[in-house]
Amino acid sequence: MGPISDLKERALGFKRGLLFQTVHPIASSLNWKGMLEGGVNHTKIFRKIPECMENTNNLKEMLLVIFTGQ
């Protein structure tokens, strides 16, 4: 990791991008356990993406950034 300016510069060097979001229902805005479980599920899905993309698109370079929060 480094300065956000370095990440921005690197990201702007790509011609294409993929942004995805997952939604995980929780009982209430105070349901901390549900939020953590949603984060774990999101990360599991996120970690599968590079493998799928490498196998189907013959990509040479990817920049993966995960943001969990508001």
C-alpha positions as CSV (number, residue, x, y, z in Angstrom):
1,M,0.0,0.0,0.0
2,G,1.1,3.5,-0.5
3,P,-0.2,7.0,-0.9
4,I,-3.7,7.3,-2.4
5,S,-2.2,9.5,-5.2
6,D,-0.1,6.5,-6.3
7,L,-3.1,4.2,-6.3
8,K,-5.1,6.8,-8.3
9,E,-2.4,7.1,-10.8
10,R,-2.1,3.4,-11.3
11,A,-5.9,3.0,-11.5
12,L,-6.1,5.7,-14.2
13,G,-3.7,3.6,-16.3
14,F,-6.3,1.0,-17.0
15,K,-8.7,1.1,-19.9
16,R,-11.5,-1.0,-18.3
17,G,-12.8,-1.6,-14.8
18,L,-15.2,-3.7,-12.8
19,L,-17.0,-2.4,-9.8
20,F,-19.2,-4.7,-7.9
21,Q,-21.3,-4.6,-4.7
22,T,-22.9,-7.2,-2.6
23,V,-25.9,-6.8,-0.4
24,H,-26.4,-8.8,2.8
25,P,-29.6,-8.3,4.7
26,I,-29.2,-7.6,8.4
27,A,-31.9,-7.4,11.2
28,S,-31.1,-3.8,12.1
29,S,-28.4,-1.1,11.8
30,L,-27.2,-2.3,15.2
31,N,-26.7,-5.9,14.1
32,W,-22.9,-5.9,14.4
33,K,-22.7,-9.7,13.9
34,G,-24.7,-9.5,10.7
35,M,-22.5,-6.7,9.4
36,L,-19.4,-8.8,10.1
37,E,-20.9,-11.9,8.4
38,G,-21.8,-9.7,5.4
39,G,-18.2,-8.5,5.2
40,V,-16.9,-12.1,5.3
41,N,-19.2,-13.2,2.6
42,H,-18.3,-10.2,0.4
43,T,-14.6,-10.9,0.8
44,K,-15.1,-14.6,-0.2
45,I,-16.8,-13.5,-3.4
46,F,-14.2,-10.8,-4.0
47,R,-11.3,-13.3,-3.7
48,K,-12.8,-15.5,-6.4
49,I,-13.0,-12.7,-9.0
50,P,-9.3,-12.5,-10.0
51,E,-9.1,-16.3,-10.6
52,C,-12.2,-16.2,-12.8
53,M,-11.0,-13.2,-14.7
54,E,-7.5,-14.6,-15.3
55,N,-8.9,-17.9,-16.5
56,T,-11.3,-16.3,-19.0
57,N,-9.8,-13.0,-20.1
58,N,-6.1,-13.7,-20.2
59,L,-5.4,-10.6,-18.2
60,K,-1.8,-9.6,-17.6
61,E,-2.3,-7.1,-14.8
62,M,-5.1,-6.3,-12.4
63,L,-5.5,-3.8,-9.6
64,L,-7.7,-5.1,-6.9
65,V,-9.1,-2.8,-4.2
66,I,-11.6,-3.8,-1.6
67,F,-13.6,-1.2,0.3
68,T,-15.8,-2.3,3.1
69,G,-17.5,0.6,4.8
70,Q,-19.6,3.6,4.2
